[in-house]
Amino acid sequence: MTSVRNHRPLLSGNKWLLFVLAVVIGACSPKVNPVSKPAKTGTEQPQDKTEKAPEQPQAKPPAAKASVISLILPLGLNYAAAGQSYTAVKLRSANMSVEYYQGFKLALDSAASEGANFKLQVFDTKDDMAQAHSLGLNPQVKASDLIVGPVFPEDIKAFSSSLTAPGKAIVSPLSPAAPETFRNQNLVTMTPPLEYHAKGAAEYVAKQLKPKKVFILTSGFSDEKAYSSPFKRTIDSLSKRKIQVITTTISRGNLTPIVKNLSAAEQNIFLVPSTKQAFLMVTLRSLDTLSKKFPVTVIGHPNWEKFAFLKPALLQRLHTHITSSDKVDYKSGETSAFLRSYRHAYHAEPTDFAIKGFDEGLYFARMLAEGEDMRKPDLEDFTGLHNSFHFKNIPGQGWVNTHVDILRYENFYLKKVK
């Protein structure tokens, strides 16, 4: 699961300047496709002197109607003005915006090369709620065929509260925030919220591993319930409560109270919903010791993939599985083609945000090119480079992407198992 406030590498001055120029000069221009001219033959034929009726000029086919897309990002261009400077936090937001924009724009160019036509409008929220609210009242934004952004949850709330047009789809491109916090039927949440990671993990455990018991090891912090509660509900529902779920608060890695419930012959499934380093280091070492006597399989929080303090060797010994919504297969032909196009266009390596921008841009560009009504869109399944999309339309919450992959450590590397 990707958090939109992750630290990202800083941009060079040249890259930032190129981006600003691209936004000012080219971003709002429709894609123009060159029309090829017929080639001349090698020899000239003698002209026929016989008079012929003048040829009627061929009517030009009407150009495809330009679909207007408003892209709303926290660029913070006001900090690029003379006498101003970015803070580290603001610069990370700007970098993320640049990377997403570049991937999204590359996707539109790809779709335009097949005959589609787009007008891309880029707006800056300045990472400011008042500015986001103001953009919701902007006539250019309101008249768009598609609105992508804002990015951060507080900006989405401010923006959507002022955009009152019925049926206007608003794409939340990067935030995994739970959609019930916005209560907006028009919202399209692209990044699966934590709840759907928990449900995906529970479904895998119930249908693939089929244990008799599942142990949830908590540290006692209430924030862990955001993962453990939907996991337990899904296990109970799928197994009709035939799989026993045992929740235990673990202190200082002491697993003695649950040893009597373990099986020496079958896999013992442990869900560890914590993201606290101190708790994880002690608890996972205790599970490692326990695994010498009992078969152990660990289900971890999706953020574990980003933690350098969790060593692959330990996680592999524990048969650790985690869910993910953003695993890129760099060996696929589609990814290789994208990398070549991106490097050629921007002379840089794409980040996760750039790849997300490309996937989402291509998905919606194809829908718009096919004439999809974004007031009542039919959001079909899609397999991208970075993530796949499987949407559910939930009353009061809009459309939510629920697709997550199950990854397992093999040969000290996370590999997709589902």
Secondary structure per residue as TSV (DSSP state, phi and psi in degrees):
chain	resnum	aa	ss	phi	psi
A	1	M	-	360.0	133.2
A	2	T	-	-102.0	130.0
A	3	S	-	-96.9	134.8
A	4	V	T	-75.8	-6.9
A	5	R	T	-104.5	22.3
A	6	N	-	-64.7	152.8
A	7	H	-	-70.2	136.5
A	8	R	-	-127.3	156.3
A	9	P	-	-61.0	144.7
A	10	L	-	-75.1	151.8
A	11	L	-	-81.0	149.6
A	12	S	-	-77.4	161.3
A	13	G	H	-62.1	-37.1
A	14	N	H	-64.5	-42.8
A	15	K	H	-63.9	-40.6
A	16	W	H	-64.9	-42.4
A	17	L	H	-62.5	-42.8
A	18	L	H	-59.9	-39.4
A	19	F	H	-65.7	-45.8
A	20	V	H	-59.1	-43.2
A	21	L	H	-61.8	-40.0
A	22	A	I	-63.2	-42.2
A	23	V	I	-65.2	-45.8
A	24	V	I	-70.6	-40.4
A	25	I	I	-93.0	-45.2
A	26	G	I	-113.3	-17.6
A	27	A	T	-66.5	-32.9
A	28	C	T	-94.4	10.3
A	29	S	S	-94.2	137.5
A	30	P	-	-67.4	149.0
A	31	K	-	-70.4	128.0
A	32	V	-	-108.9	124.3
A	33	N	-	-95.8	127.5
A	34	P	-	-66.9	144.9
A	35	V	-	-101.8	122.7
A	36	S	-	-73.7	144.1
A	37	K	-	-100.0	146.5
A	38	P	-	-64.5	141.8
A	39	A	-	-77.8	147.8
A	40	K	-	-81.0	147.8
A	41	T	-	-78.9	166.0
A	42	G	S	-71.6	-29.4
A	43	T	S	-120.0	146.8
A	44	E	-	-89.1	132.7
A	45	Q	-	-86.2	141.9
A	46	P	-	-61.5	141.1
A	47	Q	-	-71.5	140.3
A	48	D	-	-83.2	119.5
A	49	K	-	-73.5	-16.8
A	50	T	S	-63.5	133.3
A	51	E	-	-69.0	136.1
A	52	K	-	-120.4	152.7
A	53	A	-	-64.6	137.4
A	54	P	-	-59.1	136.5
A	55	E	-	-74.6	140.9
A	56	Q	-	-77.5	131.1
A	57	P	-	-61.3	136.0
A	58	Q	-	-75.4	134.7
A	59	A	-	-71.9	133.8
A	60	K	-	-73.8	136.7
A	61	P	-	-64.3	142.3
A	62	P	-	-63.8	138.8
A	63	A	-	-68.1	147.1
A	64	A	-	-61.9	138.0
A	65	K	-	-63.4	134.3
A	66	A	-	-75.7	124.0
A	67	S	E	-83.7	128.6
A	68	V	E	-92.8	124.7
A	69	I	E	-118.9	127.6
A	70	S	E	-103.1	120.3
A	71	L	E	-107.5	117.0
A	72	I	E	-113.7	110.8
A	73	L	E	-131.7	154.0
A	74	P	-	-83.1	68.5
A	75	L	-	-71.9	-34.0
A	76	G	-	62.0	41.8
A	77	L	G	-64.0	-19.7
A	78	N	G	-63.6	-25.0
A	79	Y	G	-79.3	-11.5
A	80	A	G	-88.1	-4.5
A	81	A	S	-71.2	159.8
A	82	A	T	-58.0	133.5
A	83	G	T	85.3	-4.6
A	84	Q	-	-108.4	161.4
A	85	S	-	-150.1	152.2
A	86	Y	-	-81.6	140.0
A	87	T	-	-78.3	167.5
A	88	A	H	-60.0	-39.9
A	89	V	H	-67.4	-45.8
A	90	K	H	-65.1	-36.3
A	91	L	H	-68.4	-35.7
A	92	R	H	-63.9	-39.9
A	93	S	H	-63.7	-41.0
A	94	A	H	-65.1	-43.5
A	95	N	H	-59.9	-46.0
A	96	M	H	-58.5	-41.5
A	97	S	H	-64.4	-43.4
A	98	V	H	-59.9	-46.8
A	99	E	H	-64.6	-43.8
A	100	Y	H	-64.7	-44.7
A	101	Y	H	-57.3	-45.5
A	102	Q	H	-63.2	-42.0
A	103	G	H	-65.9	-42.0
A	104	F	H	-63.6	-44.8
A	105	K	H	-64.2	-38.1
A	106	L	H	-63.8	-35.9
A	107	A	H	-66.0	-42.5
A	108	L	H	-63.3	-40.5
A	109	D	H	-61.8	-39.4
A	110	S	H	-63.6	-45.1
A	111	A	H	-68.2	-35.6
A	112	A	H	-66.9	-30.8
A	113	S	T	-66.1	-15.6
A	114	E	T	-98.3	8.3
A	115	G	T	110.1	-5.5
A	116	A	-	-76.8	166.8
A	117	N	-	-140.0	130.5
A	118	F	E	-136.8	150.9
A	119	K	E	-121.5	115.3
A	120	L	E	-101.1	119.9
A	121	Q	E	-107.2	126.5
A	122	V	E	-109.8	126.9
A	123	F	E	-122.6	147.2
A	124	D	E	-107.3	119.2
A	125	T	-	-79.0	-14.6
A	126	K	T	60.1	19.2
A	127	D	T	52.2	43.7
A	128	D	-	-133.6	126.9
A	129	M	H	-63.8	-37.6
A	130	A	H	-65.2	-39.7
A	131	Q	H	-67.2	-39.5
A	132	A	H	-61.8	-42.0
A	133	H	H	-62.3	-41.2
A	134	S	H	-63.3	-38.6
A	135	L	H	-65.4	-28.4
A	136	G	T	-65.6	-19.5
A	137	L	T	-97.4	-5.2
A	138	N	-	-68.5	124.3
A	139	P	H	-59.8	-34.6
A	140	Q	H	-64.8	-40.0
A	141	V	H	-68.1	-45.7
A	142	K	H	-63.8	-28.6
A	143	A	T	-87.3	0.0
A	144	S	-	-67.4	152.7
A	145	D	S	-77.2	-27.9
A	146	L	E	-147.5	136.7
A	147	I	E	-116.9	123.3
A	148	V	E	-117.1	114.3
A	149	G	-	112.8	176.6
A	150	P	-	-65.0	-179.1
A	151	V	-	-95.7	-52.4
A	152	F	S	-82.9	146.5
A	153	P	H	-54.6	-43.3
A	154	E	H	-65.7	-33.1
A	155	D	H	-72.2	-35.5
A	156	I	H	-62.4	-42.7
A	157	K	H	-61.2	-47.1
A	158	A	H	-65.4	-41.4
A	159	F	H	-67.2	-50.0
A	160	S	H	-67.7	-25.8
A	161	S	H	-68.6	-25.4
A	162	S	H	-98.9	-13.9
A	163	L	-	-94.0	92.1
A	164	T	-	-99.7	3.7
A	165	A	-	-61.0	130.1
A	166	P	T	-66.6	136.1
A	167	G	T	74.1	14.2
A	168	K	-	-85.9	110.5
A	169	A	-	-67.8	134.5
A	170	I	E	-121.0	116.9
A	171	V	E	-89.3	121.2
A	172	S	E	-89.7	103.9
A	173	P	-	-79.9	-27.6
A	174	L	S	-131.8	-24.8
A	175	S	-	-76.7	132.6
A	176	P	-	-90.4	14.6
A	177	A	-	-58.5	141.8
A	178	A	-	-60.8	127.3
A	179	P	G	-66.1	-19.9
A	180	E	G	-67.1	-17.0
A	181	T	G	-71.5	-20.3
A	182	F	T	-97.8	-29.7
A	183	R	-	49.3	55.4
A	184	N	-	-129.4	113.2
A	185	Q	T	-66.1	-17.2
A	186	N	T	-91.5	-2.3
A	187	L	E	-75.8	140.0
A	188	V	E	-118.8	105.8
A	189	T	E	-91.5	113.9
A	190	M	-	-84.9	-34.1
A	191	T	S	-94.3	120.5
A	192	P	-	-57.0	126.5
A	193	P	-	-64.8	164.4
A	194	L	H	-56.6	-34.8
A	195	E	H	-54.0	-38.7
A	196	Y	H	-81.5	-20.2
A	197	H	H	-66.9	-44.2
A	198	A	H	-63.3	-43.1
A	199	K	H	-65.7	-40.2
A	200	G	H	-63.5	-41.5
A	201	A	H	-65.2	-42.4
A	202	A	H	-63.5	-41.1
A	203	E	H	-62.9	-40.9
A	204	Y	H	-64.4	-43.9
A	205	V	I	-62.9	-47.2
A	206	A	I	-69.4	-39.2
A	207	K	I	-94.1	-29.5
A	208	Q	I	-102.5	-47.6
A	209	L	I	-83.3	-33.9
A	210	K	-	50.3	56.6
A	211	P	-	-81.1	168.0
A	212	K	S	-89.4	-26.6
A	213	K	E	-138.0	149.9
A	214	V	E	-131.6	131.3
A	215	F	E	-105.5	126.3
A	216	I	E	-103.4	115.9
A	217	L	E	-102.0	111.5
A	218	T	E	-112.1	160.5
A	219	S	-	-94.5	-9.1
A	220	G	S	101.3	-9.2
A	221	F	-	-77.3	137.6
A	222	S	G	-68.1	-25.2
A	223	D	G	-65.1	-18.4
A	224	E	G	-70.1	-18.8
A	225	K	H	-66.8	-22.3
A	226	A	H	-61.8	-25.2
A	227	Y	H	-101.8	-45.4
A	228	S	H	-71.2	-34.2
A	229	S	H	-66.9	-52.2
A	230	P	H	-65.3	-28.0
A	231	F	H	-62.4	-50.0
A	232	K	H	-64.2	-43.0
A	233	R	H	-60.1	-40.6
A	234	T	H	-69.6	-41.5
A	235	I	H	-59.2	-47.2
A	236	D	H	-60.9	-41.4
A	237	S	H	-69.0	-46.7
A	238	L	H	-69.9	-35.4
A	239	S	H	-95.0	-0.7
A	240	K	T	52.8	39.8
A	241	R	T	64.5	19.2
A	242	K	-	-79.3	-22.8
A	243	I	S	-92.0	120.7
A	244	Q	E	-79.3	127.2
A	245	V	E	-107.7	119.1
A	246	I	E	-113.8	115.1
A	247	T	E	-100.3	127.2
A	248	T	E	-134.6	134.5
A	249	T	E	-87.0	124.1
A	250	I	-	-102.7	131.8
A	251	S	S	-118.9	125.1
A	252	R	T	55.2	33.2
A	253	G	T	72.7	14.7
A	254	N	-	-79.6	108.2
A	255	L	-	-103.3	5.9
A	256	T	H	-55.1	-41.1
A	257	P	H	-61.3	-21.2
A	258	I	H	-103.1	-5.0
A	259	V	H	-59.7	-36.8
A	260	K	T	-64.6	-19.6
A	261	N	T	-95.0	-0.7
A	262	L	-	-84.3	157.0
A	263	S	-	-107.8	135.4
A	264	A	S	-86.5	-11.7
A	265	A	S	-107.4	-31.2
A	266	E	S	-113.2	158.6
A	267	Q	-	-61.9	133.1
A	268	N	E	-99.2	118.3
A	269	I	E	-93.8	124.7
A	270	F	E	-119.9	121.5
A	271	L	E	-94.2	126.2
A	272	V	E	-120.5	97.7
A	273	P	-	-84.3	1.7
A	274	S	-	-77.8	154.6
A	275	T	-	-123.5	12.9
A	276	K	-	-83.5	124.6
A	277	Q	H	-60.0	-48.9
A	278	A	H	-60.1	-45.3
A	279	F	H	-63.7	-44.7
A	280	L	H	-64.6	-42.6
A	281	M	H	-59.9	-44.2
A	282	V	H	-73.9	-45.1
A	283	T	H	-68.0	-42.4
A	284	L	H	-68.6	-33.0
A	285	R	H	-65.4	-38.7
A	286	S	H	-65.1	-39.9
A	287	L	H	-65.1	-35.4
A	288	D	H	-62.7	-41.8
A	289	T	H	-65.3	-41.4
A	290	L	H	-63.9	-31.9
A	291	S	T	-67.6	-12.5
A	292	K	T	-74.8	-16.7
A	293	K	T	-115.3	-27.8
A	294	F	S	-130.0	143.8
A	295	P	-	-66.0	127.8
A	296	V	E	-125.6	132.6
A	297	T	E	-129.3	126.5
A	298	V	E	-107.9	135.3
A	299	I	E	-107.9	119.2
A	300	G	E	-109.4	167.2
A	301	H	-	-67.7	143.8
A	302	P	G	-60.2	-23.8
A	303	N	G	-74.0	-9.7
A	304	W	G	-58.5	-29.5
A	305	E	G	-60.7	-24.3
A	306	K	G	-92.9	-4.5
A	307	F	-	-91.2	112.5
A	308	A	T	-69.2	-23.9
A	309	F	T	-74.4	-12.5
A	310	L	S	-91.9	112.8
A	311	K	-	-84.5	133.6
A	312	P	H	-55.9	-35.4
A	313	A	H	-61.6	-44.1
A	314	L	H	-65.8	-46.4
A	315	L	H	-63.9	-33.1
A	316	Q	H	-70.2	-40.6
A	317	R	H	-61.5	-30.0
A	318	L	T	-89.8	8.9
A	319	H	T	49.5	50.6
A	320	T	-	-75.4	134.0
A	321	H	E	-117.7	141.0
A	322	I	E	-136.2	160.3
A	323	T	E	-94.9	155.5
A	324	S	E	-151.2	145.9
A	325	S	S	-115.3	7.4
A	326	D	-	-147.2	56.6
A	327	K	-	-101.4	123.2
A	328	V	-	-101.4	130.5
A	329	D	-	-91.3	97.8
A	330	Y	T	-75.2	-4.1
A	331	K	T	-93.8	-8.2
A	332	S	S	-76.5	152.8
A	333	G	H	-64.9	-36.6
A	334	E	H	-64.5	-40.9
A	335	T	H	-66.2	-41.3
A	336	S	H	-61.4	-41.7
A	337	A	H	-64.2	-41.8
A	338	F	H	-62.6	-44.9
A	339	L	H	-59.5	-41.6
A	340	R	H	-63.7	-44.2
A	341	S	H	-64.9	-41.7
A	342	Y	H	-66.8	-45.4
A	343	R	H	-62.1	-39.2
A	344	H	H	-66.2	-38.9
A	345	A	H	-77.1	-38.1
A	346	Y	H	-121.6	-4.5
A	347	H	S	54.1	43.0
A	348	A	S	-154.3	164.0
A	349	E	-	-87.4	135.9
A	350	P	-	-72.8	141.4
A	351	T	-	-93.1	178.5
A	352	D	H	-58.6	-38.4
A	353	F	H	-66.0	-36.3
A	354	A	H	-66.0	-40.5
A	355	I	H	-69.4	-39.1
A	356	K	H	-60.1	-44.1
A	357	G	H	-59.9	-39.1
A	358	F	H	-66.8	-47.9
A	359	D	H	-58.3	-48.9
A	360	E	H	-70.6	-37.7
A	361	G	H	-63.0	-42.8
A	362	L	H	-67.5	-39.6
A	363	Y	H	-60.1	-50.8
A	364	F	H	-77.5	-30.0
A	365	A	H	-62.2	-41.9
A	366	R	H	-67.2	-37.3
A	367	M	H	-64.4	-44.7
A	368	L	H	-65.7	-38.9
A	369	A	H	-64.2	-28.7
A	370	E	T	-87.7	3.4
A	371	G	T	82.4	21.1
A	372	E	-	-63.3	135.4
A	373	D	-	-83.8	108.7
A	374	M	T	-75.0	-2.1
A	375	R	T	-77.7	-30.5
A	376	K	S	-138.0	66.7
A	377	P	-	-72.9	148.8
A	378	D	-	-101.7	97.1
A	379	L	-	-86.2	97.9
A	380	E	-	-83.1	166.8
A	381	D	-	-66.9	149.9
A	382	F	E	-151.5	135.9
A	383	T	E	-108.3	114.8
A	384	G	-	-104.4	-172.9
A	385	L	S	-76.1	-36.9
A	386	H	S	-100.5	-33.9
A	387	N	-	-159.6	161.2
A	388	S	E	-106.0	157.4
A	389	F	E	-117.1	127.1
A	390	H	-	-139.1	106.2
A	391	F	E	-96.1	145.7
A	392	K	E	-120.2	136.4
A	393	N	E	-94.1	109.6
A	394	I	E	-108.5	124.0
A	395	P	T	-53.1	129.5
A	396	G	T	81.7	-8.6
A	397	Q	T	-122.5	-10.8
A	398	G	E	82.9	-152.1
A	399	W	E	-96.3	132.4
A	400	V	E	-126.9	126.9
A	401	N	E	-74.1	120.9
A	402	T	-	-109.6	3.4
A	403	H	-	-79.3	125.5
A	404	V	-	-133.2	152.2
A	405	D	E	-99.5	153.5
A	406	I	E	-103.6	124.7
A	407	L	E	-115.9	148.2
A	408	R	E	-136.2	145.0
A	409	Y	E	-76.7	119.5
A	410	E	E	-137.7	132.6
A	411	N	T	52.2	39.9
A	412	F	T	62.8	28.9
A	413	Y	E	-145.8	143.6
A	414	L	E	-76.4	123.5
A	415	K	E	-122.8	145.5
A	416	K	E	-73.6	129.1
A	417	V	-	-112.8	-15.3
A	418	K	-	-158.3	360.0
